[in-house]
Amino acid sequence: MSSVSAAMSSTNRAEYCMSKAGLSMASSIFADRLSEDGIMVYEVRPGIIQTDMTARVKDKYDKLIAEGFIPQKRWGMPDDIAKAVASLARGDWDFSTGSVFEISGGLNIRSL
């Protein structure tokens, strides 16, 4: 479990971003090393998810979401992440080791 912060800079949370970027590389290395043994490794990157962790910045993100910061224009919910993880756990992606599954409402879309 990583975060969009693995690839998005947030200067006020530099340590968090760096730790998530490191985790992202670890996922790639483990996927590479373990694939020959049939062990699948995936990285799940949640976006802005409504949890206790984000409660203190709710107003900030409510405003950003309303302004279109997230293409799907809503908070992510824990159930959004749970559905993705359940799909991976079922083995639905058995030819996708090393893949990054970003569950972020479209934060990964680069657009002008």
Helices and strands as residue ranges (DSSP letters): G 4-6, G 11-13, H 14-34, G 35-37, E 43-46, G 55-57, H 58-66, H 78-90, E 100-103
